[in-house]
Amino acid sequence: MLTLAASSGHAIGIALAMIFVLGVGAQWLAWKIKIPSILLLLLMGILAGPVMRSVFPNSAFAINPDTLFDSDVLLAAVGMAVGLILYEGGLTLNFKELQSTWKPVTLLVTLGALVTWIIAAFSVYLIFDLSRPIAILIGAILIVTGPTVVGPLLAHIRPSGDSGLILKWEGIVIDPIGVLAAVLVFEAISADSQLNDITSILQAIGITLVAGTLIGLLAALILQTLLTRFWVPDYLQNPVSLMLVVAAFTASNEFMPESGLLATTVMGIALGNQKKVDVHHILEFKENLRVLLIAVLFIVLSARLQIDQLAQLDWLRVFIFLAVLILIARPASVFVATIGAGLTWRERMFIAWLAPRGIVAAAGASIFSIGLDIQGADQVVPLIFSVIIGTVAFYGLTAPWAAKLLDVADQNPQGIIFIGAPSWARAIAKVLSDRGFKIIMIDTNRANVRDARMAGLEAMQENILTFPDITDLDLRGVGRVFANTPNDEVNTLTLQRFKGYFESSSLFQLPTHKQKKSNEEAHGDRRWRLLFRSDADYGGLESRINNGWVIKATTISEEFTYADYRTLYGSSAIPLFTIKPGKVLSVSTVDKPAEPSAGDTIISLVNPDELFVMAPSFDDDEES
């Protein structure tokens, strides 16, 4: 439990509530307005911390973490929280991704990190006129990139080729390496340092690597054994996982300070790549925990800043330093690390254009600055936080643009994976495929897969519920998943498997007969978005196709409006999709039916026998 400093319980309660409300609220607002959440988290923390303390010093709403928590306990909790975040990141890493990327990843986190360290440290020394020890420490902290920033950006950009995988691995693996470098520098420049020669430094590196790796592997093996032998009930699996992460972090730190981050990262990677037990439920829990930890950490750490520290910064020099990091240090490190890696120049340029700093840099600056009693130590935290704000803002705003300019972006994927390939689904998929949308059909039925392939569609004979790894599918260009088997439970379980790879708003399943009841009952029973219309269940769609209904694509115009369309095809027609200008596909759902406007193309399932006799003035009316 965190030790609370002397303060009224009422004020402490308000401060703690504000930390959670601001943290989660900032992330929701960032999602809503589509900007990196760290920017809003830092802004909220600075406003609620140093700004409020300066304007309303006695207000209960002015957060001051140093009076709320004992500093030693706070920083220990920060380190442990970062360890949990890296553990979650390690769970997402798959060794299969290294088959074509191991060389650039290895060089980026070693040689590339060294290049960044040298350039960053030299720049701090020259630009800010700080002492060499402080410059070297800041350079070491800035080796790290921010996986909590890189991850969402990659999810938004969806880069093609190997660049996304390289950036994901680099962002997670380089963090314990950067922290190790900072620890060595910190120990070397401390007053009671025992790292006074190359032998002791190499010994410290060896202890960190051996202790962190072995303890991480041991913790992963223990958890795997407990789960494989069913020695832990389902409801305790996540708490036991959390307990072992904390134990591994603490045990490793006993051998070498801050080596616990390596232990938790190794533990996550080992668990994520073993095949004896399913850890998807643990990963999902850790993802939710990570969101909360990031929210609290950034609010607390940014609230610790002092207004005079920010005021003392020479912002012109800060901008010059940011320019050096972005335009010189990062490109140089990537160029050196990717020579002969088989990457295109576009991929190398994109990797060089993405290196935001995040929570590990913030936590490292806060932890290391407190223990230093040398000139310039008070500049470490504000300078690192200014770099975090600057790099997150710059890369967050320009990386999508750069990816598009370099033609490595897949920012708005419109393709669909159909789980189930019956005749009606093949007819729909064929119309979409002919219009340039990527389609993948997956079915256990050999005949359905054969017929899909004969129609020119990409199809696989697989059971998606037992498919080893979703990432083995080529998801480039795919933005939605349709679960359209005749079994509603299979559809639900199928979409559950895809939940970690797509937003819930992009996961669709067929309605069932239950959706024909009242709206209240239908919505209460709904797990995912329901396709098309409440009466368009599997049997309904199949019978319509068997009875001669066809898929038609019709362009709506000023002369032939949607009202005219409804008159022509009647109320029995089922709108399926709307294709908007720019080849943007909108799915018609039970809760959000199609509302096409002039210039849109509507794809629908219609009964040709019910057409009203009229002369429509449109020039795009295709059927399948």
Residue pairs with C-beta under 8 A, 6 or more apart in sequence:
2 69
2 70
2 73
2 74
2 77
3 69
3 70
3 73
4 12
4 68
4 69
4 70
5 66
5 67
5 68
5 69
5 70
7 67
7 68
10 60
11 60
12 68
14 60
14 61
15 60
15 63
15 64
15 68
16 68
18 48
18 61
18 63
19 63
19 296
19 299
19 300
19 303
20 295
20 296
22 44
22 45
22 48
22 295
22 299
23 41
23 44
23 292
23 294
23 295
23 296
23 298
23 299
24 291
24 292
24 295
25 44
26 37
26 40
26 41
26 43
26 44
26 295
26 299
27 37
27 40
27 41
27 291
27 294
27 295
29 40
30 36
30 37
30 39
30 40
30 41
31 37
34 156
35 396
36 149
36 152
36 153
36 356
36 392
36 393
36 396
37 152
37 294
38 146
38 148
38 149
38 294
38 298
38 356
38 358
38 359
38 388
38 392
39 389
39 392
39 393
39 396
41 294
41 295
41 298
41 299
41 302
42 298
42 302
42 385
42 388
42 389
42 392
44 299
44 302
45 63
45 298
45 299
45 300
45 301
45 302
45 303
45 305
46 302
46 303
46 305
46 310
48 61
48 62
48 63
48 299
48 303
49 62
49 63
49 64
49 65
49 302
49 303
49 304
49 305
50 303
50 305
50 306
50 307
50 310
51 307
52 59
52 61
52 62
52 63
53 62
53 63
53 64
53 307
54 307
56 62
63 299
63 300
63 303
64 303
65 74
65 300
65 301
65 303
65 304
66 74
66 304
69 77
71 370
74 300
75 366
75 367
75 370
78 297
78 300
78 301
78 363
78 366
78 367
79 249
79 253
79 258
79 260
79 261
79 363
79 367
80 246
80 249
80 250
80 260
81 293
81 296
81 297
81 363
82 175
82 261
82 297
82 359
82 360
82 363
83 245
83 246
83 249
83 260
83 261
83 263
83 264
84 242
84 245
84 246
84 264
84 286
84 289
84 290
84 293
85 147
85 148
85 290
85 293
85 294
85 359
86 147
86 172
86 175
86 176
86 261
86 264
86 265
86 268
86 360
87 245
87 264
87 265
87 267
87 268
87 286
88 268
88 283
88 286
88 287
88 289
88 290
89 147
89 151
89 171
89 172
89 265
89 268
90 172
90 264
90 265
90 266
90 267
90 268
90 269
90 270
90 271
90 272
91 268
91 269
91 271
91 272
91 279
91 282
91 283
91 286
92 168
92 172
92 268
92 272
92 283
93 168
93 169
93 172
93 173
93 268
93 269
93 272
93 273
94 272
94 273
94 469
94 471
95 273
96 469
96 471
96 472
97 165
97 168
97 169
97 471
98 105
98 169
100 162
100 342
101 162
101 165
101 166
101 169
103 340
103 341
104 162
104 166
104 337
104 338
104 341
104 343
104 351
105 166
105 169
105 170
105 173
107 336
107 337
107 338
107 341
108 166
108 170
108 174
108 333
108 334
108 337
108 338
109 170
109 173
109 174
109 177
110 177
111 333
111 336
111 337
112 333
112 334
112 336
112 337
113 143
113 174
113 177
113 178
113 181
113 333
115 329
115 332
115 333
115 336
115 337
116 139
116 142
116 143
116 329
116 330
116 333
117 139
117 140
117 142
117 143
117 181
118 139
119 139
119 324
119 325
119 328
119 329
119 332
119 333
120 138
120 139
120 142
120 143
120 324
120 325
120 329
121 135
121 136
121 138
121 139
121 140
122 135
122 139
123 321
123 324
123 325
123 329
124 130
124 134
124 135
124 138
124 139
124 321
124 383
125 132
125 135
127 317
127 320
127 321
127 324
128 135
128 314
128 317
128 321
128 379
128 383
130 138
130 376
130 379
131 374
131 375
131 376
133 185
133 188
133 189
133 374
134 189
134 372
134 374
134 375
134 376
134 377
134 379
134 380
136 185
136 189
137 182
137 185
137 186
137 189
137 368
137 372
137 380
138 380
138 383
138 384
140 178
140 181
140 182
140 184
140 185
141 178
141 182
141 361
141 364
141 365
141 368
141 380
141 384
142 178
142 325
142 357
142 361
142 384
142 387
143 174
143 177
143 178
143 181
143 182
144 174
144 175
144 177
144 178
144 179
144 357
144 358
144 360
144 361
144 364
145 170
145 171
145 174
145 175
145 355
145 356
145 357
145 358
146 171
146 356
146 357
146 358
146 359
146 360
146 361
146 388
146 391
146 392
147 168
147 171
147 172
147 175
147 358
148 290
148 294
148 358
148 359
149 356
149 357
149 358
149 392
149 395
149 396
150 167
150 168
150 171
150 354
150 356
150 358
151 168
151 171
153 354
153 356
153 395
153 396
153 399
153 400
154 164
154 167
154 168
156 400
156 411
157 164
157 399
157 400
157 403
157 409
157 410
157 411
158 164
158 409
158 410
158 411
158 413
158 476
159 167
159 347
159 350
159 403
159 408
159 409
159 410
160 408
160 409
160 410
160 476
161 343
161 344
161 347
161 408
162 343
162 347
163 343
163 347
163 350
163 351
163 408
166 343
166 351
167 351
167 354
172 265
173 265
175 261
175 265
175 360
176 212
176 259
176 261
176 262
176 265
178 360
178 361
178 364
179 258
179 261
179 360
179 364
180 205
180 208
180 258
180 259
180 262
182 258
182 364
182 368
183 204
183 208
183 256
183 257
183 258
183 259
184 195
184 201
184 204
184 205
186 368
186 371
186 372
187 193
187 194
187 195
187 204
187 257
188 195
188 196
188 201
189 372
189 374
190 371
190 372
191 373
194 200
195 201
195 204
204 256
207 255
207 256
207 259
208 255
208 256
208 259
208 262
209 262
211 252
211 255
211 256
211 259
211 263
212 252
212 256
212 259
212 260
212 261
212 262
212 263
212 265
212 266
213 262
213 263
213 266
215 248
215 251
215 252
215 255
215 263
215 266
216 248
216 252
216 262
216 263
216 264
216 265
216 266
216 267
216 270
217 266
217 267
217 270
218 248
219 244
219 245
219 247
219 248
219 263
219 267
220 266
220 267
220 268
220 270
220 271
220 274
221 270
222 244
223 240
223 241
223 244
223 267
223 271
224 271
224 274
224 276
224 277
225 231
226 232
226 240
227 237
227 277
227 279
228 276
228 277
232 240
237 281
237 282
238 281
238 282
238 285
241 282
241 285
241 286
242 289
244 267
245 264
245 267
248 260
248 263
248 264
248 267
249 260
249 261
249 263
249 264
250 260
251 260
251 263
252 259
252 260
252 262
252 263
253 259
253 260
258 367
261 360
271 279
271 282
272 279
272 283
280 497
280 500
283 500
284 499
284 500
287 500
294 359
297 359
297 362
297 363
298 359
298 362
301 362
301 363
301 366
302 362
302 385
304 366
304 381
305 381
305 382
305 385
309 378
309 379
309 381
309 382
310 382
312 379
312 382
313 379
313 382
313 383
313 386
315 386
318 383
318 386
318 387
318 390
319 390
321 383
321 387
322 386
322 387
322 390
322 391
322 394
325 355
325 387
325 391
326 355
326 391
326 394
330 352
330 353
330 355
331 352
334 348
334 351
334 352
335 348
335 352
338 348
338 351
343 351
346 406
346 407
346 408
347 408
349 402
349 406
350 402
350 403
350 406
350 408
353 395
353 398
353 399
353 402
354 395
354 399
355 391
355 395
356 388
356 391
356 392
356 394
356 395
356 396
357 384
357 387
357 388
357 391
357 392
358 388
358 392
361 384
361 387
361 388
362 384
362 385
362 388
364 384
365 380
365 381
365 383
365 384
365 385
366 381
368 380
369 377
369 378
369 380
369 381
372 380
400 409
400 411
403 409
403 411
404 411
410 476
410 477
412 479
412 584
413 438
413 476
413 477
413 478
413 479
414 437
414 438
414 477
414 479
414 480
414 583
414 584
414 585
415 437
415 438
415 439
415 440
415 477
415 478
415 479
415 480
416 429
416 432
416 437
416 438
416 439
416 440
416 478
416 479
416 480
416 481
416 482
416 585
417 440
417 441
417 442
417 473
417 478
417 480
417 481
417 482
417 498
418 425
418 429
418 439
418 440
418 441
418 442
418 482
418 484
419 442
419 443
419 464
419 481
419 482
419 483
419 484
419 485
419 491
419 494
420 441
420 442
420 443
420 448
420 482
420 483
420 484
420 485
420 486
421 429
421 441
421 442
421 443
421 445
421 448
421 449
421 451
421 452
421 457
421 459
422 448
422 484
422 486
422 538
422 542
423 451
423 542
423 545
423 546
424 541
424 542
424 544
424 545
424 605
425 441
425 482
425 484
426 441
426 448
426 451
426 452
426 455
426 457
427 545
427 550
427 551
427 624
428 551
428 576
428 603
428 605
429 439
429 441
429 452
429 455
429 457
430 455
430 456
430 457
430 551
430 624
431 551
431 553
431 603
431 622
431 624
432 439
432 577
432 585
432 603
433 439
433 456
433 457
434 624
435 553
435 579
435 583
436 583
437 583
437 585
438 458
438 476
438 477
438 478
439 457
439 458
440 458
440 459
440 460
440 473
440 474
440 478
441 448
441 449
441 452
441 457
441 458
441 459
441 460
442 459
442 460
442 461
442 462
442 464
443 449
443 452
443 459
443 460
443 461
443 462
444 461
444 462
444 463
445 461
446 461
448 459
449 459
449 460
449 461
452 459
453 459
464 494
464 497
465 490
465 493
465 494
465 497
467 473
467 497
470 497
470 498
470 500
470 501
471 501
475 501
479 502
479 506
480 502
480 506
480 507
480 508
480 587
481 494
481 495
481 498
481 502
481 506
481 507
481 508
482 508
482 509
482 531
483 490
483 491
483 492
483 494
483 495
483 507
483 508
483 509
483 510
483 528
484 491
484 509
484 510
484 531
484 538
485 491
485 494
485 538
486 538
486 539
488 509
488 510
488 512
491 509
491 510
491 528
492 509
492 527
492 528
494 509
495 507
495 508
495 509
495 527
495 528
498 507
499 507
504 528
504 529
505 529
507 528
507 529
508 528
508 529
508 530
508 531
508 587
508 589
509 527
509 528
509 529
509 530
509 531
510 530
510 531
510 532
510 536
510 537
510 538
510 541
511 522
511 530
511 531
511 532
511 533
511 534
511 535
511 536
511 537
511 590
512 537
513 537
514 521
514 522
514 525
515 522
515 525
515 526
515 530
515 534
515 537
515 590
516 522
516 534
516 535
522 530
522 534
522 590
523 591
529 587
529 589
529 590
529 591
530 589
530 590
530 591
531 587
531 588
531 589
531 590
532 541
532 574
532 575
532 576
532 588
532 589
532 590
533 574
533 575
533 588
533 590
533 593
534 590
536 574
536 605
541 605
544 574
544 605
544 607
545 605
547 607
548 607
548 608
548 609
549 605
549 606
549 607
549 608
550 605
550 606
550 608
550 623
550 624
551 576
551 603
551 604
551 605
551 623
551 624
552 569
552 603
552 604
552 605
552 606
552 621
552 622
552 623
552 624
553 579
553 601
553 602
553 603
553 620
553 621
553 622
553 623
554 565
554 601
554 602
554 603
554 604
554 618
554 620
554 621
555 599
555 600
555 601
555 618
555 619
555 620
555 621
556 562
556 565
556 596
556 597
556 598
556 599
556 600
556 601
556 602
556 618
557 598
557 599
557 617
557 618
558 598
559 617
559 618
560 616
560 617
560 618
561 598
562 595
562 596
562 597
562 602
564 616
565 596
565 602
566 573
567 612
567 614
568 611
568 612
568 614
568 616
569 604
569 606
569 610
569 611
570 606
570 607
570 610
570 611
570 612
572 606
572 607
572 610
573 604
573 605
573 606
573 607
574 604
574 605
574 606
575 588
575 593
575 594
575 596
575 602
575 603
575 604
576 587
576 588
576 594
576 603
576 604
576 605
577 585
577 586
577 587
577 588
577 594
577 602
577 603
578 585
578 586
578 588
578 594
578 595
578 596
578 600
578 601
578 602
578 603
579 585
579 586
579 600
579 601
579 602
579 603
580 586
580 599
580 600
581 599
581 600
586 594
588 594
594 602
594 604
596 602
601 620
608 623
